[in-house]
Structure formats: C-alpha cells, structure tokens
Amino acid sequence: MYILRDTPNAAGQYDPIQQTAQPLPPQGYVWWPDSLERDTFAQYDGFIVPEIVRKTVKSYAPNTDGFEAHQKDLLAARKLECIADSKSSLAAYLLAHPMQWTDGKYYSITAEKQQQLTSKIMSATMAQTMSVPYNLTWNSTGDECTTWTLPDLSSLAFAIDSRVTSLVSYQQEKEVEMQNAATMDDLEAITVDYDSVPLPAAPTNGGEQA
C-alpha cells in the first residue's frame, strides 16, 4: 500500500507518495490505493486536489494553477542562479585570460587591475598638469613594474577597457536572454562562452612600452 500526507504545504504541493507495510496509515497520512494511478501526481509534482473518503484517496485531479505558479517560481529562481553564474564565470574568465599587448607580454584585465591602472593614469595626468615629476610604472603578469610613458600606458588601458567592455556586453546580452526565457528548457539551452567574444583589434601604431 501507499500513503500520502493528508495536507499539502502552503503552496498547495503534497509530499511524494510513500510506500508502507504498516497496517494503518500513520498520523497525518491517508491511504493511496494500489489501484489509483500515480503518473499524474508525478507529472504535476504533487500539485493535486484529492478526494479523500474515510482516510483513503478515492480520486484526484491536478491542481494546475498551483503547479503553474510553482513552475514560475522555480524558473525565476533558476534564472537568478544562471545570471549569478554568468557573472562569476566572467570574473573568473578575466582572471584567467590576461590580454597580450604589442610588446608580446600579457596584462591582467581583472576589475581590480583596471581600477589600479586607472588610478595610475590619473595620478600621472595630474602630475603632468602640475609639472611634478612622476615615475609612471606598470607590470605585465608575473613581472615587476617597469617605466611607461603616459600615452603608451593610456593606449594599453583603452585596449583593456575595449576587451572588458565587449565581455561585459556579452554577459549582459546573455542575462537578457535568461530573463526572457519562457521555460526551463529555454533557459538551460542558453550557453555562455566568453571565448566566442572577438578580441579587440591591435593598434596599428604606438602602444609600445617606453
């Protein structure tokens, strides 16, 4: 024999049907006869309206409104997970994929390094405006800092910004797709592949380290 909790949760969903060898249903449960099909129960994930007579489910119908609301909640929660994953994977991608510059070396493009680079360029610009000596330095990944000219480091900063902007725009496009997904299948079919985002064109002149 099978048993079912006699009340659903607040959303209207019943716990899964359980098999039992007990002669009587436990407190809070009713019988689910062997002869009563269970496929519809599974199809609607426990969202049903049962007819219970003398502690036995005689028949039942799907609770379509409750089921559809539940599916919407699941989809909304999964969208948030997918969007968060796309953002965290972008941060991981930026960390793992420094950009190669015209000097053949690789430069980090993480948000933290971009902030540091912007700060460096601002300081150098202020120093230049005030005619104050300033040793502008920057480093490639794994190397010590070396001296750069302001135009050359600015060119690097613009190239990094272009690369990161294209990646962020791609993530935002995918986020919109996720938000607009009508079903779970549509949502899970969305792929996020940052390798597919084209690299920015290399500068044709300038951009060389001093």
Secondary structure, 3 states (H helix, E strand, C coil): CEEEECCCCCCCCCCCCEECCCCCCCCCEEEECCCCCCHHHHHCCCCEEEEEECCEEEEEEECHHHHHHHHHHHHHHHHHHHHHHHHHHHHHHHHHCCEECCCCCEECCCHHHHHHHHHHHHHHHHHHHCCCCCCCEECCCCCCCEECCHHHHHHHHHHHHHHHHHHHHHHHHHHHHHHHCCCHHHHHCCCCCHHHCCCCCCCCCCCCCC
